[in-house]
Amino acid sequence: MNSKTELIFGYGSLMSFRGLYRNMQGNLRKLKILDAFKAQIKGERGFAKPSIRNICCMDIDNFNFKGSLIENTPIPRNIEGLVIQINQEDFPDFCTREGYFKGDELVSFYSNYDSIGEGLWDLFQVSKENNPKNSIIEYRRNLKEKVSYTSSHYIPHPLEIENLGYVITFIAAGKYGTGNSEQLSRKEQENIFNLMNGNEVLSKEKVNRKEFLSYVLDCLYGGIHGINIYDIIELVSGNLKFLNDLLREFTKDSINTERDLFASNIFDDLTTYINKFGDLDQNLKRSGLASILDLDKI
């Protein structure tokens, strides 16, 4: 039996319980999250990755491959997210969720490593070029050569999180290519090369507004756990109607349900969760949710 585990960094819908288990089919419904941590890397995030539901999901750019666990005070220009620990045997199914369909090949190829994250980190080290953009391009080429496959959707990349270890995050293929010059990314297919705000997504002709609202909620609910989402709030604050529709979804029951399901499914109890992630009032203030929610009316 494979007893190895993997660490996954989520910076969008993966930051909340409702996002982690949203749209999960088959084996992913049984996905066991063994532990969770709040972490950060330098960079920018925004909407960019086209999905089959006619929305644009979260992506990152100008990022650093090294990060740290989160301290009390948010740091400007840092992307905060959630790291989850899963069994390595669940990794291929998780990859499929992100549109990368050769997770099983990565398990086999890096079987001599303690984790796939460690193996991908070694691959990134031999792919380094003089500038970060070229390093990503070379890494994707090398990864494609290793497994004879790449994705037009999200591609796994390694991070090194201080005092935690090697972590995998999924980044959309786009201006850095897919690793295969003959295979266009979904972003390239729709001429998306830069991160977008909410208004830019909503102005797209075929956007599914209902699905986009639900997806953004998945991201914002990460704030219930104290993850700094001020940057995401800023992305959607330019459209007042859309922002108000989002805020109407935050009720006392929905907030408590998100916290309680997260705590009971990952930790032993609510006390363990609070000791690691903080209490609700602290989390709402730190994340930025308290700045847009009328807490007295919730």
Stockholm file with secondary structure:
# STOCKHOLM 1.0

chainA/1-298         MNSKTELIFGYGSLMSFRGLYRNMQGNLRKLKILDAFKAQIKGERGFAKPSIRNICCMDIDNFNFKGSLIENTPIPRNIEGLVIQINQEDFPDFCTREGYFKGDELVSFYSNYDSIGEGLWDLFQVSKENNPKNSIIEYRRNLKEKVSYTSSHYIPHPLEIENLGYVITFIAAGKYGTGNSEQLSRKEQENIFNLMNGNEVLSKEKVNRKEFLSYVLDCLYGGIHGINIYDIIELVSGNLKFLNDLLREFTKDSINTERDLFASNIFDDLTTYINKFGDLDQNLKRSGLASILDLDKI
#=GR chainA/1-298 SS CCCCEEEEEESSGGGSHHHHTTTCCGGGGGCCEEEEEEEEEESEEEEEEECTTSCEEEEEESCCSEEEECCSSCCTTEEEEEEEEEEGGGHHHHHHHTTCCCHHHHHHHTTTSSCHHHHHHHHHHHHCCSSHHHHHHHHHHHHHHHHTCCCSSEEEEEEEEETTEEEEEEEECBTTBCSCTTSCCHHHHTTCCSCBCHHHHHTSTTCCHHHHHHHHHHHHGGGGGTCCCHHHHHHHTTCHHHHHHHHHTCCHHHHHHHHHHHHHHHSSSHHHHHHHHCCHHHHHHHHSGGGTSCGGGC
#=GC SS_cons         CCCCEEEEEESSGGGSHHHHTTTCCGGGGGCCEEEEEEEEEESEEEEEEECTTSCEEEEEESCCSEEEECCSSCCTTEEEEEEEEEEGGGHHHHHHHTTCCCHHHHHHHTTTSSCHHHHHHHHHHHHCCSSHHHHHHHHHHHHHHHHTCCCSSEEEEEEEEETTEEEEEEEECBTTBCSCTTSCCHHHHTTCCSCBCHHHHHTSTTCCHHHHHHHHHHHHGGGGGTCCCHHHHHHHTTCHHHHHHHHHTCCHHHHHHHHHHHHHHHSSSHHHHHHHHCCHHHHHHHHSGGGTSCGGGC
//
